[in-house]
């Protein structure tokens, strides 16, 4: 039986808009899932809003809304923006669901049965001014490991270090800027340290990159810390079974949302979630940013193992997005939301730009306006779309609007493309879409070179048959390139398939030349981008 795949993107927090940094991950996951489907394999893409925590509770209060009202509004915005970028989720759900509540409670109770849960009194940061314990995201200070200022209370964005909130240097409350005091409270802990060997064995099987392995080795060398999974009221989340005024920390129920969303999908489609998450041959692939590596490679596998779920087959980690070499910043006008981008530019262009940069590693990606404009115009417009616009017009206007048969040079060209384009398969599969795009664009250059040498615009004056043969070759090549570009540019390639009257064309068809076949009139597929237009997305 063929392997099937379940891909998950990290859950966006339901307290603000999707921005260009988020989109790196969702587009990367979507491209991989579309590639799997292009190869004829079964693949699902699951995601949900991460809808719990103190920040959501306080944000809702500030807006005069209930948390439920806020997360409902944000959910609609998130899903709308992500789908506008062509991210084709099979299910986009929320962690604030009955399925997630039942599953999170069940995992907790199973862990408790096996002695993996214990309680102890701890000292916590407490803000007298706000009259509440401060969650990790509501306390900032200087990282105790690398000295970076303005880092959150649980991990550092610069060095990816994880630490206890009490270890922050010069901490302060994010809401009121006051220095917190310490106050005692009894908390529930998950004994992650008991699962160190299980986690190490699993990490060996999923073959993480050297950069990730080095980071994990640091954590193992320091010794795994047991995990505080509870938060005190007031808190927006799921109450811990059998407790009063104690809630699951958002990071406990958030990853359980992967399973809950799958269950939601399965119930709608007559499937059994356990066939994916407990039994069967489905491979589970997580896509995450390097800032949440700790949760997905240490806490999460321990939770799954203790509760009888299978562990993920792969954790794919990407870097951050910078704009002009710097972190996104509202003050510099480079904190760019998905909606702002959509108001000015084609979402397909950003999909291509990210694909051309992603290598499967954790290096940060830099968005440069000049580079973005140059790459879109040079690759998509001048090299890919140019094939269709040049040859489609000649075939439609002067050669009867019908593909015929390629000439001898055309047969050689098409065979070379069939041979060389398959090297993009491995590149796509390993998330090295930079290499996949390099392969495809180099083949587009080869096609354009063939057209330039064959000069169909000149030959048509002498022989329509010769000109039609050249156009047939070039447009068949465009079909093959479009199949391989479809994971990245689904809208544009759908336009190509419609133009060439080949809506059902797939990877299985690239071994066959389309001949004696009428095409539709050429419709404009893409337009050039001007630098001044691209810069309008800056707030």
PAMI-210646 format. One line per field, with one value per residue (C-alpha): x negated, y, z; residue in three letters; residue number from 1. Coordinates in Angstrom, 2 decimals, decimal comma. Example, Ala and Ser with C-alpha at 12.3 -4.5 7.8 and 13.67 -1.06 7.14 Angstrom:
% PAMI-210646
c1 c(-12,30  -13,67) $
c2 c(-4,50  -1,06) $
c3 c(7,80  7,14) $
r c(ALA  SER) $
k c(1  2) $
END
This chain:
% PAMI-210646
c1 c(0,00  -1,32  -2,34  -0,02  -0,99  0,44  -1,26  -0,67  -1,64  -2,22  0,94  1,14  2,03  5,56  4,57  3,52  3,29  1,31  -1,86  -4,52  -6,67  -3,85  -3,38  -6,82  -5,64  -2,13  -3,34  -6,21  -3,83  -1,30  -3,96  -5,11  -1,56  -0,77  -3,98  -2,94  0,43  -1,31  -3,22  0,09  -0,28  2,27  1,53  3,57  2,80  4,16  3,99  5,98  5,95  4,13  6,97  6,09  4,03  3,89  3,01  6,28  8,22  6,74  7,02  10,71  11,29  9,59  11,87  15,04  15,52  15,60  12,60  14,95  16,06  12,48  11,17  14,14  13,37  9,65  10,31  12,28  9,52  6,75  8,44  9,51  6,00  4,26  6,60  6,13  2,46  3,47  2,87  5,23  6,01  8,01  9,23  8,62  10,01  9,48  7,96  11,03  13,10  14,80  12,60  9,48  10,79  11,53  8,21  6,07  7,80  7,36  3,63  3,22  5,08  3,08  -0,13  1,10  1,93  -1,63  -3,22  -4,32  -2,42  -3,31  -2,67  -4,94  -4,81  -6,74  -7,55  -6,03  -6,21  -3,18  -2,21  -0,63  0,50  2,38  3,37  2,39  -0,35  -2,28  -2,35  -5,51  -4,37  -3,47  -6,85  -10,00  -13,59  -17,15  -17,96  -20,05  -21,94  -22,96  -22,17  -19,64  -17,20  -13,39  -12,98  -9,90  -9,68  -10,21  -12,57  -14,87  -14,21  -17,87  -19,63  -16,57  -17,51  -14,81  -14,77  -12,60  -10,89  -12,59  -15,96  -15,21  -17,44  -15,64  -12,14  -9,13  -5,38  -4,53  -1,18  -2,21  -6,05  -6,26  -8,79  -6,99  -7,28  -7,48  -4,56  -4,01  -1,48  -1,06  -1,57  -1,30  -4,39  -4,95  -8,05  -9,71  -13,01  -11,56  -11,25  -14,76  -15,76  -12,44  -12,94  -16,57  -15,63  -12,85  -15,12  -17,58  -14,82  -13,61  -17,10  -17,15  -19,64  -23,06  -22,07  -19,00  -20,94  -23,52  -20,80  -19,11  -22,43  -22,84  -19,49  -20,26  -23,66  -22,03  -19,45  -15,78  -13,64  -10,27  -7,48  -5,05  -1,73  0,63  1,65  3,59  6,88  7,75  6,99  8,76  8,36  9,35  9,64  7,51  9,71  10,31  8,88  10,37  8,96  6,13  5,92  3,83  0,95  1,69  -1,32  0,22  3,47  2,07  0,22  3,10  4,96  3,18  4,99  8,28  8,28  7,58  10,47  12,74  11,76  12,20  15,67  16,78  15,38  16,31  12,77  11,21  8,64  6,86  6,03  3,82  2,53  2,31  2,41  1,92  -0,92  -0,29  -3,45  -2,98  -5,14  -5,23  -6,33  -7,53  -9,76  -13,01  -11,62  -9,27  -11,70  -11,84  -8,10  -7,89  -10,99  -10,95  -7,55  -5,33  -6,88  -6,78  -3,07  -2,34  -4,32  -2,77  0,77  0,42  0,09  -2,57  -5,35  -5,82  -7,88  -9,49  -9,80  -10,67  -12,17  -12,58  -14,18  -12,68  -11,80  -13,68  -12,83  -15,83  -18,10  -16,28  -13,48  -10,02  -9,22  -6,09  -8,14  -10,14  -7,01  -8,19  -5,68  -3,66  -0,40  0,93  3,94  1,77  -0,24  2,94  4,21  1,32  -0,34  0,40  0,13  -1,43  -4,46  -5,21  -4,72  -7,34  -9,73  -9,66  -10,02  -13,09  -14,68  -13,79  -16,47  -15,11  -17,46  -16,96  -18,71  -16,63  -15,05  -15,48  -12,82  -14,34  -11,98  -14,46  -15,25  -11,54  -10,71  -13,68  -13,01  -9,29  -9,86  -12,90  -11,65  -7,86  -7,16  -10,22  -11,00  -7,84  -4,87  -6,90  -6,78  -3,00  -2,51  -4,96  -3,90  -0,19  0,29  -1,49  0,37  3,77  3,45  1,41  1,39  5,01  4,93  3,96  0,96  -0,52  -3,79  -7,26  -10,17  -13,33  -15,02  -11,78  -11,66  -15,20  -14,27  -11,18  -13,07  -15,80  -13,19  -11,51  -14,88  -16,15  -13,00  -12,71  -15,70  -13,23  -11,41  -14,04  -14,43  -10,71  -10,55  -13,41  -11,94  -14,83  -12,46  -15,30  -16,88  -13,54  -12,95  -16,52  -15,94  -12,59  -13,74  -16,90  -14,67  -12,47  -15,62  -16,39  -12,95  -13,27  -16,69  -15,12  -12,37  -14,89  -16,97  -13,95  -12,32  -8,70  -7,67  -9,94  -9,23  -5,47  -5,90  -7,32  -5,69  -2,82  -3,56  -7,14  -6,00  -3,26  -5,82  -7,99  -4,98  -3,88  -7,28  -7,40  -3,86  -4,35  -7,44  -5,36  -2,89  -5,67  -7,12  -3,66  -3,07  -6,28  -5,45  -1,92  -2,85  -4,19  -2,02  1,34  3,35  0,89  0,48  4,24  4,31  1,74  3,72  6,91  5,16  3,76  7,08  5,40  7,20  6,57  2,90  0,73  -2,75  -1,76  -1,22  -4,68  -5,94  -3,41  -3,57  -0,22  0,42  3,31  4,93  6,82  5,89  7,83  7,04  4,13  5,21  2,76  1,22  -1,00  -2,07  -5,35  -5,80  -7,14  -9,34  -7,12  -4,09  -5,87  -6,94  -3,30  -2,97  -5,06  -2,80) $
c2 c(0,00  3,46  5,78  8,69  11,96  14,36  17,76  20,32  23,97  25,57  27,16  30,96  32,73  34,13  37,55  39,37  39,25  36,91  38,67  37,96  36,09  33,64  33,09  31,53  28,45  28,13  28,55  26,10  23,47  24,05  23,67  20,35  19,00  20,08  18,40  15,14  15,35  16,18  12,92  11,07  10,52  11,09  14,12  16,23  19,69  20,49  23,71  25,64  28,83  28,67  30,21  30,15  32,10  35,29  37,57  36,65  37,16  40,62  41,63  40,70  42,70  45,76  45,53  45,08  41,52  38,05  35,84  33,62  36,57  37,67  34,29  33,81  37,10  36,35  32,83  34,19  36,72  34,13  31,55  34,15  35,59  32,22  30,82  34,01  33,04  29,68  27,72  24,81  23,43  20,25  21,54  24,82  24,59  26,04  24,76  26,12  23,08  20,24  17,74  19,46  19,70  15,96  14,99  17,30  16,04  12,43  12,90  14,59  11,81  9,08  10,86  11,15  7,41  6,61  8,82  11,49  14,28  15,73  18,95  21,29  24,79  27,26  30,92  32,85  36,34  38,29  41,81  43,70  46,45  44,02  41,70  38,52  35,98  36,82  34,19  33,75  36,10  38,87  39,17  40,29  40,78  40,06  36,50  34,82  32,81  35,27  38,69  39,72  42,33  42,26  38,49  36,62  34,69  31,18  31,28  33,60  34,46  35,21  32,13  29,80  29,18  27,93  28,97  29,53  32,91  33,56  33,42  36,46  39,44  42,72  41,36  43,62  43,27  43,76  45,38  48,02  47,92  47,45  45,02  41,89  40,36  36,64  34,76  31,10  28,83  25,07  23,95  20,73  19,41  16,91  14,80  15,23  14,05  10,52  10,34  11,43  8,10  7,82  11,30  10,63  7,40  9,15  12,04  9,54  8,10  11,42  12,48  16,14  18,50  19,08  22,57  21,22  18,27  20,63  22,67  19,53  18,21  21,43  20,85  17,23  18,21  20,74  18,11  18,15  20,28  19,05  21,11  23,35  22,59  24,62  28,25  30,06  31,87  34,24  32,38  31,64  27,95  24,47  23,77  20,86  17,83  17,52  20,96  24,36  27,59  25,67  25,65  23,86  26,01  26,98  24,98  21,77  21,98  23,82  20,85  18,57  20,80  18,89  15,73  17,54  19,16  15,79  14,31  17,15  16,41  12,66  13,01  15,09  12,58  9,24  8,41  7,31  9,65  6,72  5,33  8,38  9,20  5,70  3,05  2,84  3,97  7,72  9,74  12,86  15,82  18,96  22,30  24,82  27,85  27,42  29,42  26,58  23,71  22,93  22,31  20,11  17,98  17,49  18,13  17,00  13,56  12,84  13,73  11,52  8,59  8,57  8,66  5,98  8,07  7,50  10,02  12,30  11,05  14,42  17,85  20,39  23,59  26,91  30,23  33,66  36,31  39,58  42,66  44,39  42,42  43,43  42,05  43,20  46,46  48,59  51,72  51,13  50,29  46,73  44,84  43,78  41,91  39,39  41,62  44,66  42,61  41,30  44,85  45,61  42,50  39,04  36,37  34,06  36,32  35,96  32,19  32,11  34,42  32,30  29,10  30,55  31,22  28,16  25,45  23,11  24,61  27,01  30,06  33,21  34,45  38,08  39,92  42,64  44,77  45,11  41,40  40,53  42,70  41,47  37,81  38,00  39,88  37,89  34,40  34,34  37,01  36,96  33,26  31,25  33,35  34,65  31,20  31,19  34,80  34,59  31,24  31,37  34,50  33,04  29,73  31,37  34,13  32,52  28,73  27,75  27,72  24,07  22,11  19,90  17,95  19,12  19,31  17,23  19,79  20,07  16,35  16,53  19,53  17,88  14,70  16,68  18,48  15,18  13,87  16,92  18,19  15,11  16,29  18,75  15,82  15,32  19,06  19,50  16,49  17,74  21,28  22,62  24,59  26,99  24,15  23,08  26,63  26,80  23,61  24,75  28,26  26,92  24,71  27,69  29,47  26,43  26,67  30,39  29,80  27,19  29,63  32,42  30,14  28,73  32,17  31,07  34,70  34,66  31,09  31,61  33,97  31,06  27,96  27,83  24,14  24,84  27,68  25,48  22,74  25,22  26,53  22,98  22,20  25,35  25,00  21,32  22,38  25,02  22,31  20,28  23,31  24,26  20,87  21,30  24,90  24,03  23,42  26,98  28,85  27,03  29,93  30,80  27,20  26,67  29,59  27,85  24,59  26,45  28,38  25,17  23,36  20,77  21,23  17,62  17,57  16,04  14,79  11,41  13,14  14,65  11,53  12,18  15,05  16,77  16,83  17,58  19,55  22,88  25,54  28,52  32,15  33,40  35,23  37,42  35,24  37,62  41,22  42,86  44,39  47,89  48,66  51,55  49,25  46,63  49,24  50,17  47,18  48,99  50,44) $
c3 c(0,00  -0,90  1,88  2,61  4,27  6,82  6,86  9,59  9,73  13,12  14,45  14,10  17,32  17,30  18,55  15,41  11,62  9,41  8,26  5,67  8,18  8,87  5,16  4,72  6,58  5,19  1,62  2,18  3,57  0,80  -1,90  -0,41  -0,14  -3,71  -4,88  -3,22  -4,95  -8,24  -7,82  -7,45  -3,70  -0,95  1,21  3,64  5,03  8,51  10,47  13,07  15,07  18,38  20,37  24,08  26,56  28,60  25,67  23,96  27,17  27,71  24,06  24,01  27,17  25,68  22,63  24,68  23,37  24,82  24,00  21,99  19,87  19,29  18,20  15,88  14,11  13,93  12,64  9,70  8,90  9,14  6,96  4,39  4,08  3,93  1,31  -0,73  -0,93  -2,41  0,79  0,22  3,68  3,88  7,23  9,03  12,55  16,04  19,27  21,11  20,17  21,96  20,11  21,38  24,93  25,06  23,46  25,63  28,79  27,70  27,03  30,43  32,27  30,52  31,45  35,02  35,14  34,06  36,69  34,23  36,02  39,41  41,30  43,16  44,57  42,47  42,54  39,65  38,30  39,52  38,54  41,42  39,08  36,79  39,67  37,83  37,32  34,17  31,42  29,39  26,64  29,08  30,67  28,90  29,85  28,83  27,75  30,48  27,85  25,13  26,63  23,97  25,34  25,11  24,98  26,17  29,41  28,01  25,05  23,13  19,49  18,90  20,28  20,54  24,15  26,53  30,18  33,24  33,51  36,85  35,08  32,88  33,59  34,42  33,73  33,25  32,64  28,98  29,85  32,40  32,22  36,00  37,46  38,67  42,11  42,86  44,33  45,16  43,44  43,05  39,45  37,47  35,71  32,90  33,59  30,20  31,69  31,99  28,19  27,25  25,69  23,83  22,41  21,43  19,66  17,77  16,76  15,29  13,09  11,67  10,55  11,54  9,89  11,45  12,61  14,39  15,84  17,31  19,00  20,36  21,65  23,64  25,32  26,12  27,49  29,81  30,86  29,90  32,17  33,31  31,83  33,69  31,98  34,19  34,52  37,21  36,76  35,22  32,01  28,72  28,01  29,11  32,81  34,01  34,84  38,57  39,37  40,12  38,71  37,07  33,27  30,68  29,51  25,91  24,67  25,96  24,01  20,97  19,37  20,34  17,89  15,10  16,16  16,88  13,44  11,83  13,82  12,67  9,06  9,51  11,04  8,05  5,58  7,14  8,27  11,56  13,09  14,75  11,29  10,88  14,38  15,90  13,19  9,43  7,21  7,18  7,71  9,86  8,82  10,97  9,50  12,08  12,62  14,51  17,45  18,46  17,98  21,72  21,97  18,87  19,39  23,17  24,79  21,93  21,28  25,03  25,11  22,11  23,42  26,89  25,45  22,78  19,62  17,01  16,74  13,69  10,77  10,20  11,76  9,05  10,41  8,59  9,49  10,03  7,46  7,41  5,35  3,85  6,17  9,36  11,54  10,58  12,32  12,54  13,12  9,93  7,95  7,30  9,44  6,42  6,87  4,40  3,74  2,96  0,49  -1,15  -1,61  -3,96  -5,41  -6,75  -4,05  -6,63  -6,87  -3,16  -3,40  -6,16  -4,33  -1,18  -3,22  -4,91  -1,51  0,58  0,79  3,46  6,03  8,93  7,45  7,55  4,32  3,39  1,40  -0,75  -2,83  -5,67  -5,69  -5,51  -8,55  -10,55  -9,83  -10,64  -13,89  -15,03  -14,19  -14,29  -16,90  -19,16  -19,12  -18,41  -19,49  -22,44  -24,04  -24,11  -25,13  -28,06  -29,45  -28,62  -30,70  -33,71  -33,55  -33,05  -35,62  -38,38  -37,96  -37,41  -33,59  -33,40  -32,12  -34,84  -34,42  -33,31  -35,73  -35,26  -33,04  -31,09  -30,39  -28,99  -26,85  -25,40  -24,60  -22,84  -20,73  -19,80  -18,68  -16,79  -15,16  -12,96  -10,93  -9,39  -7,73  -5,05  -4,58  -3,95  -1,65  0,53  0,64  -1,43  -3,63  -4,46  -6,45  -7,96  -9,25  -10,57  -12,57  -13,98  -14,91  -16,57  -18,71  -19,55  -20,73  -22,90  -24,49  -25,15  -26,72  -29,03  -30,04  -30,67  -32,89  -34,78  -35,37  -35,92  -36,55  -39,63  -40,75  -40,70  -43,65  -45,63  -44,16  -41,70  -41,12  -40,00  -37,73  -36,24  -35,51  -33,59  -31,65  -30,91  -29,42  -27,30  -25,99  -25,15  -23,22  -21,44  -20,40  -18,80  -17,04  -15,83  -14,24  -12,26  -11,38  -10,27  -6,61  -6,48  -8,99  -9,06  -10,48  -13,21  -14,30  -14,31  -16,74  -18,93  -18,91  -19,85  -22,62  -24,08  -23,63  -21,40  -18,06  -17,00  -17,93  -15,18  -14,50  -15,95  -19,32  -19,76  -21,55  -24,32  -26,81  -27,31  -31,06  -33,43  -30,63  -30,76  -28,21  -26,88  -27,62  -25,51  -22,36  -20,46  -17,72  -15,72  -15,71  -14,86  -11,42  -10,94  -7,95  -6,89  -6,88  -4,81  -2,27  -1,65  0,66  3,25  5,91) $
r c(UNK  UNK  UNK  UNK  UNK  UNK  UNK  UNK  UNK  UNK  UNK  UNK  UNK  UNK  UNK  UNK  UNK  UNK  UNK  UNK  UNK  UNK  UNK  UNK  UNK  UNK  UNK  UNK  UNK  UNK  UNK  UNK  UNK  UNK  UNK  UNK  UNK  UNK  UNK  UNK  UNK  UNK  UNK  UNK  UNK  UNK  UNK  UNK  UNK  UNK  UNK  UNK  UNK  UNK  UNK  UNK  UNK  UNK  UNK  UNK  UNK  UNK  UNK  UNK  UNK  UNK  UNK  UNK  UNK  UNK  UNK  UNK  UNK  UNK  UNK  UNK  UNK  UNK  UNK  UNK  UNK  UNK  UNK  UNK  UNK  UNK  UNK  UNK  UNK  UNK  UNK  UNK  UNK  UNK  UNK  UNK  UNK  UNK  UNK  UNK  UNK  UNK  UNK  UNK  UNK  UNK  UNK  UNK  UNK  UNK  UNK  UNK  UNK  UNK  UNK  UNK  UNK  UNK  UNK  UNK  UNK  UNK  UNK  UNK  UNK  UNK  UNK  UNK  UNK  UNK  UNK  UNK  UNK  UNK  UNK  UNK  UNK  UNK  UNK  UNK  UNK  UNK  UNK  UNK  UNK  UNK  UNK  UNK  UNK  UNK  UNK  UNK  UNK  UNK  UNK  UNK  UNK  UNK  UNK  UNK  UNK  UNK  UNK  UNK  UNK  UNK  UNK  UNK  UNK  UNK  UNK  UNK  UNK  UNK  UNK  UNK  UNK  UNK  UNK  UNK  UNK  UNK  UNK  UNK  UNK  UNK  UNK  UNK  UNK  UNK  UNK  UNK  UNK  UNK  UNK  UNK  UNK  UNK  UNK  UNK  UNK  UNK  UNK  UNK  UNK  UNK  UNK  UNK  UNK  UNK  UNK  UNK  UNK  UNK  UNK  UNK  UNK  UNK  UNK  UNK  UNK  UNK  UNK  UNK  UNK  UNK  UNK  UNK  UNK  UNK  UNK  UNK  UNK  UNK  UNK  UNK  UNK  UNK  UNK  UNK  UNK  UNK  UNK  UNK  UNK  UNK  UNK  UNK  UNK  UNK  UNK  UNK  UNK  UNK  UNK  UNK  UNK  UNK  UNK  UNK  UNK  UNK  UNK  UNK  UNK  UNK  UNK  UNK  UNK  UNK  UNK  UNK  UNK  UNK  UNK  UNK  UNK  UNK  UNK  UNK  UNK  UNK  UNK  UNK  UNK  UNK  UNK  UNK  UNK  UNK  UNK  UNK  UNK  UNK  UNK  UNK  UNK  UNK  UNK  UNK  UNK  UNK  UNK  UNK  UNK  UNK  UNK  UNK  UNK  UNK  UNK  UNK  UNK  UNK  UNK  UNK  UNK  UNK  UNK  UNK  UNK  UNK  UNK  UNK  UNK  UNK  UNK  UNK  UNK  UNK  UNK  UNK  UNK  UNK  UNK  UNK  UNK  UNK  UNK  UNK  UNK  UNK  UNK  UNK  UNK  UNK  UNK  UNK  UNK  UNK  UNK  UNK  UNK  UNK  UNK  UNK  UNK  UNK  UNK  UNK  UNK  UNK  UNK  UNK  UNK  UNK  UNK  UNK  UNK  UNK  UNK  UNK  UNK  UNK  UNK  UNK  UNK  UNK  UNK  UNK  UNK  UNK  UNK  UNK  UNK  UNK  UNK  UNK  UNK  UNK  UNK  UNK  UNK  UNK  UNK  UNK  UNK  UNK  UNK  UNK  UNK  UNK  UNK  UNK  UNK  UNK  UNK  UNK  UNK  UNK  UNK  UNK  UNK  UNK  UNK  UNK  UNK  UNK  UNK  UNK  UNK  UNK  UNK  UNK  UNK  UNK  UNK  UNK  UNK  UNK  UNK  UNK  UNK  UNK  UNK  UNK  UNK  UNK  UNK  UNK  UNK  UNK  UNK  UNK  UNK  UNK  UNK  UNK  UNK  UNK  UNK  UNK  UNK  UNK  UNK  UNK  UNK  UNK  UNK  UNK  UNK  UNK  UNK  UNK  UNK  UNK  UNK  UNK  UNK  UNK  UNK  UNK  UNK  UNK  UNK  UNK  UNK  UNK  UNK  UNK  UNK  UNK  UNK  UNK  UNK  UNK  UNK  UNK  UNK  UNK  UNK  UNK  UNK  UNK  UNK  UNK  UNK  UNK  UNK  UNK  UNK  UNK  UNK  UNK  UNK  UNK  UNK  UNK  UNK  UNK  UNK  UNK  UNK  UNK  UNK  UNK  UNK  UNK  UNK  UNK  UNK  UNK  UNK  UNK  UNK  UNK  UNK  UNK  UNK  UNK  UNK  UNK  UNK  UNK  UNK  UNK  UNK  UNK  UNK) $
k c(1  2  3  4  5  6  7  8  9  10  11  12  13  14  15  16  17  18  19  20  21  22  23  24  25  26  27  28  29  30  31  32  33  34  35  36  37  38  39  40  41  42  43  44  45  46  47  48  49  50  51  52  53  54  55  56  57  58  59  60  61  62  63  64  65  66  67  68  69  70  71  72  73  74  75  76  77  78  79  80  81  82  83  84  85  86  87  88  89  90  91  92  93  94  95  96  97  98  99  100  101  102  103  104  105  106  107  108  109  110  111  112  113  114  115  116  117  118  119  120  121  122  123  124  125  126  127  128  129  130  131  132  133  134  135  136  137  138  139  140  141  142  143  144  145  146  147  148  149  150  151  152  153  154  155  156  157  158  159  160  161  162  163  164  165  166  167  168  169  170  171  172  173  174  175  176  177  178  179  180  181  182  183  184  185  186  187  188  189  190  191  192  193  194  195  196  197  198  199  200  201  202  203  204  205  206  207  208  209  210  211  212  213  214  215  216  217  218  219  220  221  222  223  224  225  226  227  228  229  230  231  232  233  234  235  236  237  238  239  240  241  242  243  244  245  246  247  248  249  250  251  252  253  254  255  256  257  258  259  260  261  262  263  264  265  266  267  268  269  270  271  272  273  274  275  276  277  278  279  280  281  282  283  284  285  286  287  288  289  290  291  292  293  294  295  296  297  298  299  300  301  302  303  304  305  306  307  308  309  310  311  312  313  314  315  316  317  318  319  320  321  322  323  324  325  326  327  328  329  330  331  332  333  334  335  336  337  338  339  340  341  342  343  344  345  346  347  348  349  350  351  352  353  354  355  356  357  358  359  360  361  362  363  364  365  366  367  368  369  370  371  372  373  374  375  376  377  378  379  380  381  382  383  384  385  386  387  388  389  390  391  392  393  394  395  396  397  398  399  400  401  402  403  404  405  406  407  408  409  410  411  412  413  414  415  416  417  418  419  420  421  422  423  424  425  426  427  428  429  430  431  432  433  434  435  436  437  438  439  440  441  442  443  444  445  446  447  448  449  450  451  452  453  454  455  456  457  458  459  460  461  462  463  464  465  466  467  468  469  470  471  472  473  474  475  476  477  478  479  480  481  482  483  484  485  486  487  488  489  490  491  492  493  494  495  496  497  498  499  500  501  502  503  504  505  506  507  508  509  510  511  512  513  514  515  516  517  518  519  520  521  522  523  524  525  526  527  528  529  530  531  532  533  534  535  536  537  538  539) $
END
